[in-house]
Amino acid sequence: MPIPVLNLAQMRAWEKSTWATGQTEAEVIKRVGKRIARRARKLTRTDDTILILAGKGHNGDDARAAKTHLDGRKVKFLELLLPAGDLLKVEMALREKPALVIDGIFGIGLNRPLGDAWQKIITAVNAAKIPVLSVDVPSGLNAETGETFGAAIEAAVTLTIGAPKIGMLAQAAWSYVGRLEVADDVGLVPCSAQSELNWTLAEDFENFPPPRTISGNKGTFGHAAIIAGSFGYHGAGVLTAHGAQRAQPGLVTLFTQPETYAPVAAQLAAAMVNIWTPETLLPKNASAILIGPGLAAKKDSAELKHFTRQLWREAKVPLIIDASALDFLAAEDFPENAVRVLTPHPGEAARLLETTAEKIQANRVQSLRDLSKKFGGAWIVLKGSQTLIGRDETVREDARPAIFVNPSGNPQLAQGGSGDLLGGFITGLLAQPALQTDVGKTIRYAVWQHGATADKLQSARTNWTIEDLAVEIGNTI
């Protein structure tokens, strides 16, 4: 099940309800220590040195508990109680170039500005440019607001305990939090708190997509129709088709511009390729439609704009609008119970809402809701770090209020063609009737799989390309 993103009061109440059952803080700390050590081992190699910085609070206790589980690693442990005198010890330990620093100095209980001595310690850790694994929250970061208490550790990975805290998802916090991961199996009782934001877990997709029926055929599993590619952007059409194919619908048909037909068709075998003209009729059996990737050279086309808006108003099958086609949209109604999906990055979202990308990023949750409301309750995939998936719950009675945060992916996804591949993968999944019964889960899975595949590639090699991603997407378990 997804995990609610909590504020600090909710986190404290959850802890209190856990202690009321007889579970002890000592047992939870022991479990947290094991999780920290497990993650630290994955971030290092045998015989590497790990420097542990432990404060006097529970974060320090968590870091201390990790010491005995760091098998095969050299551990240097520093207990930081008197910052003025501890600075030199920290600087000397950092000069030895450990492979990893475990940050257990301060936790979510910090509620005051840091003194100069503590700020100097944090500055020294950041200046060393050594990867940091922060426990629960980067030391010095306000987990409620995402602001710092004067300075904060810049973590490579933050392993937060139980559930993400709301401030850690703020844009201001991203450079400190690094990759946010959740240790959800540490002995706390099931969380009863609810939140509009929910953190997706890989376990949410166990046995998903569901097994196919033996008696099925290519007609059973849907037909993805794609309008993509224009002069100078023919690769977008190819990548989008590959993304759809990796989702394994029964059929994929790509419609591209006349000038890009030859290079696109030459790179596709199983996918059918046709030329798009204003007179084009999409396949009658199309079960999901995508329009937009690589249409930049045709962005002023009145025919494409008319075609897109007509699909929006009339198509009863899932319609996914991406890239250039987002600019073709108007705030128009679409058929009852039809599925509409918009996949903007912050700049595109800003154009749709007539604002700036900075304002979109300042409140991504509200931006998603505003987009969905403007476009009739459409599903929104607001791309970027911690991609958001959801829609406005006030527009349609069957809409769910939750918005989901995607945890997978890495900065190397910032390559041309990444979004085209994702758009195709979403479409290939939504083309399948069996995956249209829970549209939200299907979209979440597509986004998670896209990011998780990038993580898998990054762990194996550092110079992977979107073409590599196109080969692997859908293959991450």
ROLUMSE-197403 format. One line per field, with one value per residue (C-alpha): residue in one letter; x, y, z; residue number from 1. Coordinates in steps of 0.1 Angstrom, whole numbers, plus 2048, in hexadecimal, padded with zeros to 3 digits. Example, Ala and Ser with C-alpha at 12.3 -4.5 7.8 and 13.67 -1.06 7.14 Angstrom:
% residues 2
aa <- c(A,S)
px <- c(87B,889)
py <- c(7D3,7F5)
pz <- c(84E,847)
i <- c(1,2)
//
This chain:
% residues 477
aa <- c(M,P,I,P,V,L,N,L,A,Q,M,R,A,W,E,K,S,T,W,A,T,G,Q,T,E,A,E,V,I,K,R,V,G,K,R,I,A,R,R,A,R,K,L,T,R,T,D,D,T,I,L,I,L,A,G,K,G,H,N,G,D,D,A,R,A,A,K,T,H,L,D,G,R,K,V,K,F,L,E,L,L,L,P,A,G,D,L,L,K,V,E,M,A,L,R,E,K,P,A,L,V,I,D,G,I,F,G,I,G,L,N,R,P,L,G,D,A,W,Q,K,I,I,T,A,V,N,A,A,K,I,P,V,L,S,V,D,V,P,S,G,L,N,A,E,T,G,E,T,F,G,A,A,I,E,A,A,V,T,L,T,I,G,A,P,K,I,G,M,L,A,Q,A,A,W,S,Y,V,G,R,L,E,V,A,D,D,V,G,L,V,P,C,S,A,Q,S,E,L,N,W,T,L,A,E,D,F,E,N,F,P,P,P,R,T,I,S,G,N,K,G,T,F,G,H,A,A,I,I,A,G,S,F,G,Y,H,G,A,G,V,L,T,A,H,G,A,Q,R,A,Q,P,G,L,V,T,L,F,T,Q,P,E,T,Y,A,P,V,A,A,Q,L,A,A,A,M,V,N,I,W,T,P,E,T,L,L,P,K,N,A,S,A,I,L,I,G,P,G,L,A,A,K,K,D,S,A,E,L,K,H,F,T,R,Q,L,W,R,E,A,K,V,P,L,I,I,D,A,S,A,L,D,F,L,A,A,E,D,F,P,E,N,A,V,R,V,L,T,P,H,P,G,E,A,A,R,L,L,E,T,T,A,E,K,I,Q,A,N,R,V,Q,S,L,R,D,L,S,K,K,F,G,G,A,W,I,V,L,K,G,S,Q,T,L,I,G,R,D,E,T,V,R,E,D,A,R,P,A,I,F,V,N,P,S,G,N,P,Q,L,A,Q,G,G,S,G,D,L,L,G,G,F,I,T,G,L,L,A,Q,P,A,L,Q,T,D,V,G,K,T,I,R,Y,A,V,W,Q,H,G,A,T,A,D,K,L,Q,S,A,R,T,N,W,T,I,E,D,L,A,V,E,I,G,N,T,I)
px <- c(800,80C,819,809,821,81E,823,837,818,80B,82D,82E,80B,814,832,81C,803,81F,82D,809,809,827,840,860,875,893,885,87C,89F,8AE,89B,8A3,8C7,8C5,8B4,8CE,8EA,8DA,8D8,8FB,909,8F8,908,92B,942,954,970,963,963,942,943,925,91C,904,8F3,8E4,8C0,8AD,8BD,8DE,8D0,8C6,8E8,8F8,8E2,8F0,914,912,901,91B,92C,94A,94D,966,952,95D,944,943,92B,924,919,92F,92F,94B,963,956,95C,981,979,960,978,994,97D,971,995,999,97F,966,950,930,925,907,8F6,8E4,8EB,8C8,8A5,882,882,899,885,89D,8B8,8DA,8F6,916,929,90F,90D,933,931,915,928,948,934,925,946,956,940,93E,91C,906,8EB,8D4,8BF,89A,8A2,8C1,8CF,8C5,8A6,884,870,84F,858,876,88A,8AB,8B3,8D0,8E2,8DA,8EC,8EB,8E3,8E7,8CC,8B4,8A6,887,876,852,846,852,84E,83C,859,870,85B,85E,873,889,892,89C,8C0,8C4,8AE,8BE,8AE,891,88B,874,87B,857,85D,86D,853,83A,815,801,7FD,7DA,7E1,7D5,7E4,7DC,800,80A,82C,82C,83E,84C,836,817,81D,821,811,80A,803,7ED,7F4,7E4,7C9,7D6,7BA,7C2,7CE,7DB,7B7,7B3,7CF,7C6,7D2,7E8,7E5,801,804,828,847,84E,86C,88A,878,873,884,868,850,867,86D,848,840,85B,84D,82A,837,849,828,81C,7FA,7ED,7F4,807,801,816,80A,825,82A,831,855,85D,84C,86B,883,869,85C,880,885,865,85B,83E,82E,819,823,80C,80C,7F7,7E3,7C5,7AF,7BE,7A6,7B4,7AE,78A,798,7B0,7AD,7C5,7D2,7F1,7F8,815,839,84F,835,84A,84E,828,81F,80E,7FA,7D5,7CC,7DE,7CF,7AC,7B3,7BF,7A1,789,799,796,771,767,77F,771,791,7AF,7BF,7E2,7EE,814,82E,824,800,7FB,7FB,7DF,7C6,7AA,796,77A,764,769,752,746,75D,777,79B,7B2,7D6,7ED,813,823,844,845,84A,82D,817,81F,813,7F3,7EC,7FA,814,839,84C,858,835,82C,84A,842,822,822,804,7ED,7FA,7F0,7CD,7CA,7D3,7BB,79F,7A5,7A4,785,794,7AF,7CB,7EB,80E,822,845,866,877,85E,844,820,803,7DF,7C1,7A9,78F,774,76D,760,74F,765,785,79B,7AB,7CD,7EB,808,82D,844,864,878,88F,8AF,8BD,8CA,8A6,8AB,8B3,8A0,887,880,85E,855,85D,848,82B,82C,82E,810,7FC,806,7FA,7DA,7D2,7CD,7A9,7B4,7C9,7AD,79B,7B2,7C0,7D2,7E6,7EF,7FD,80F,81E,82A,83B,84B,857,866,87A,882,891,8A6,8B2,8BA,8CE,8E1,8EB,8FB,90B,90D,90B,8EA,8D3,8AE,8B2,8BE,8A0,889,897,894,874,85A,874,879,869)
py <- c(800,824,836,858,875,883,8A3,8A2,8A1,883,872,878,86B,84B,845,84B,832,819,81C,818,7F4,7EA,7ED,7FE,81A,804,7E9,802,812,7EF,7E9,80B,804,7E5,7F8,813,7FA,7E7,807,812,7F0,7F5,817,80A,7ED,7D4,7E4,807,81F,82D,84B,84D,86E,86A,885,880,87B,85E,864,85E,83F,832,839,827,809,806,801,7DC,7D3,7E2,7C1,7C3,7E9,7FD,813,834,841,864,86F,894,8A4,8C3,8D3,8EC,8D1,8B7,8CB,8C2,89D,89E,8B0,897,87A,889,88E,868,866,84D,83E,848,85E,853,873,86D,890,89F,891,89F,8AB,8C8,8E8,905,916,905,915,91F,901,8E8,8FB,8F9,8D3,8D0,8E6,8D1,8B1,8C1,8CF,8AD,8A1,87E,86C,86F,858,86C,85B,866,88A,89C,8AD,8D1,8CE,8D7,8B8,8CC,8E9,8DE,8FC,8F9,903,917,8FA,8D7,8B7,8B2,88D,875,85F,866,847,854,840,834,84D,86C,88D,8A8,8C1,8A9,8AA,8D0,8DD,8F0,8CE,8BB,8C4,8B9,89A,88B,869,864,840,833,819,80E,7ED,7F7,7EB,808,7FF,804,829,836,859,865,87E,88C,882,85E,84E,832,812,7F8,7DE,7F0,7E0,7BC,7A5,7C4,7C4,7A5,785,783,769,74B,74F,773,780,7A1,7AE,7A7,7BD,7DD,7F4,812,82E,849,86A,875,881,89E,8AB,8AB,898,876,864,86E,85A,83C,83E,842,824,80F,81A,80F,7EE,7E7,7E9,7CD,7D7,7C1,7DB,7FC,815,834,851,869,887,880,88D,875,856,846,849,83F,821,815,812,800,7DC,7D0,7F2,7FD,81F,837,85B,874,88D,8A2,887,86B,853,841,81B,814,7FB,813,80F,82B,849,85E,87F,897,889,899,8AF,8CE,8D6,8D6,8E9,904,8EC,8F6,8D3,8C1,8D9,8D2,8AD,8AC,8C0,8AA,88B,89C,8A2,882,865,84C,839,845,864,86D,890,897,8B0,8C8,8BC,8CA,8ED,8E3,8DE,8F3,8EE,8DA,8BE,89A,87B,86F,853,859,85A,878,879,897,893,8B6,8BF,8DF,8F6,8E7,8E8,90D,914,901,915,936,939,932,912,920,923,900,8F2,907,8F4,8D5,8C5,8E3,8E7,8C3,8C9,8EA,8D8,8BC,8D3,8E9,8CB,8BA,8A2,894,87F,893,886,8A4,89A,8A2,898,884,883,888,874,87C,891,8AA,898,8B3,8AF,88B,877,858,86B,863,880,870,87C,864,86C,856,84C,83D,84D,861,881,86D,86B,88F,885,88D,872,867,876,868,845,84A,857,839,821,831,82E,80A,801,815,805,7E4,7E0,7CD,7EA,804,7F8,80B,828,838,819,813,836,834,813,821,83F,828,80F,82B,838,816,80B,82A,821,7FE,80B,824,809,7F5,811,837,83E,82F,83F,842,828,810,81A,812,7EF,7E9,7FB,7E3,7CA,7D7,7C2)
pz <- c(800,7F9,818,822,822,846,859,879,88F,87D,880,8A5,8A9,896,8AC,8CB,8BF,8B9,8DD,8EA,8DD,8F1,8D4,8E1,8D3,8D8,8C2,8A6,8A9,8A5,885,878,87E,869,84C,84D,84C,82F,81B,824,818,7F7,7F3,7FB,7F3,809,81E,818,835,842,859,871,880,89D,8B2,8D4,8C8,8BA,898,8A9,8B8,896,888,8A6,8A0,87D,889,891,86F,858,851,839,83E,852,86A,87A,893,8A0,8BB,8B8,8D9,8DB,8B9,8BF,8C9,8B0,891,88F,894,878,860,868,861,841,835,836,819,826,80B,81D,839,84E,85B,87C,88B,88D,886,882,8A6,89E,8A1,8A5,890,891,8A3,891,89C,88F,86E,86A,86F,855,83D,841,838,81A,80E,80F,7F2,801,7FC,81B,827,83D,857,856,84C,842,861,863,84C,858,84F,851,83A,825,831,844,867,85A,849,83F,834,80F,80D,7F0,800,81C,82C,83E,859,856,83D,82A,83B,828,829,818,7F8,7F5,7D9,7F2,802,7E3,7E3,807,807,7E7,7DF,7F8,803,81E,839,83F,850,871,88A,88B,88C,86C,865,86A,85E,83C,824,802,7F8,7F7,7F1,7D8,7E1,7C9,7DC,7D0,7AE,7BA,7A0,78A,76D,774,761,73E,736,722,709,700,6DF,6D2,6CF,6F4,700,6EE,6D3,6DB,6C1,6C2,6B0,6B3,6A1,689,675,68C,6A7,696,6B3,6CA,6B6,6B6,6DC,6E3,6CE,6E0,702,6F7,6EB,70C,71D,705,6F8,6DC,6C1,6BE,6A1,69D,688,67F,667,642,644,661,654,644,661,67B,667,661,687,690,687,69C,6A0,682,673,660,654,667,653,65D,64C,661,672,690,693,69E,6B7,6C6,6EC,6F7,6E4,6E9,6D8,6DC,6DD,6C3,6B4,6BB,696,692,6B2,69E,689,68A,67D,69A,6B3,6A5,6A4,6C8,6D5,6C3,6D2,6F4,6F0,6DF,6E6,6FE,703,718,708,713,70A,70C,701,6E5,6E5,707,6F7,6E1,6FD,709,729,719,725,71C,71D,73E,74C,731,73C,734,73E,73C,741,744,752,767,74A,737,756,75A,737,73C,75C,74F,76A,76F,774,795,7A2,796,7A9,7C8,7CD,7B7,7C8,7C3,79F,798,7A6,793,772,778,781,763,74C,759,772,75C,76A,76E,76D,779,770,780,7A0,7B5,798,7A4,797,79F,796,7A6,7BB,7B9,794,791,7AB,7A5,7A9,7C7,7DB,7DE,7CB,7C8,7C9,7B4,7C6,7A9,78F,790,780,762,756,74B,727,707,6FF,723,724,702,70E,72D,719,702,720,731,711,70B,72E,72C,70A,71C,728,747,752,74D,76C,784,76F,78B,794,770,76C,78D,782,761,772,78C,773,75D,77B,78A,769,768,78B,780,762,778,790,774,75F,760,73A,731,718,712,6F7,713,728,70B,70A,730,73A,747,752,775,791)
i <- c(1,2,3,4,5,6,7,8,9,10,11,12,13,14,15,16,17,18,19,20,21,22,23,24,25,26,27,28,29,30,31,32,33,34,35,36,37,38,39,40,41,42,43,44,45,46,47,48,49,50,51,52,53,54,55,56,57,58,59,60,61,62,63,64,65,66,67,68,69,70,71,72,73,74,75,76,77,78,79,80,81,82,83,84,85,86,87,88,89,90,91,92,93,94,95,96,97,98,99,100,101,102,103,104,105,106,107,108,109,110,111,112,113,114,115,116,117,118,119,120,121,122,123,124,125,126,127,128,129,130,131,132,133,134,135,136,137,138,139,140,141,142,143,144,145,146,147,148,149,150,151,152,153,154,155,156,157,158,159,160,161,162,163,164,165,166,167,168,169,170,171,172,173,174,175,176,177,178,179,180,181,182,183,184,185,186,187,188,189,190,191,192,193,194,195,196,197,198,199,200,201,202,203,204,205,206,207,208,209,210,211,212,213,214,215,216,217,218,219,220,221,222,223,224,225,226,227,228,229,230,231,232,233,234,235,236,237,238,239,240,241,242,243,244,245,246,247,248,249,250,251,252,253,254,255,256,257,258,259,260,261,262,263,264,265,266,267,268,269,270,271,272,273,274,275,276,277,278,279,280,281,282,283,284,285,286,287,288,289,290,291,292,293,294,295,296,297,298,299,300,301,302,303,304,305,306,307,308,309,310,311,312,313,314,315,316,317,318,319,320,321,322,323,324,325,326,327,328,329,330,331,332,333,334,335,336,337,338,339,340,341,342,343,344,345,346,347,348,349,350,351,352,353,354,355,356,357,358,359,360,361,362,363,364,365,366,367,368,369,370,371,372,373,374,375,376,377,378,379,380,381,382,383,384,385,386,387,388,389,390,391,392,393,394,395,396,397,398,399,400,401,402,403,404,405,406,407,408,409,410,411,412,413,414,415,416,417,418,419,420,421,422,423,424,425,426,427,428,429,430,431,432,433,434,435,436,437,438,439,440,441,442,443,444,445,446,447,448,449,450,451,452,453,454,455,456,457,458,459,460,461,462,463,464,465,466,467,468,469,470,471,472,473,474,475,476,477)
//
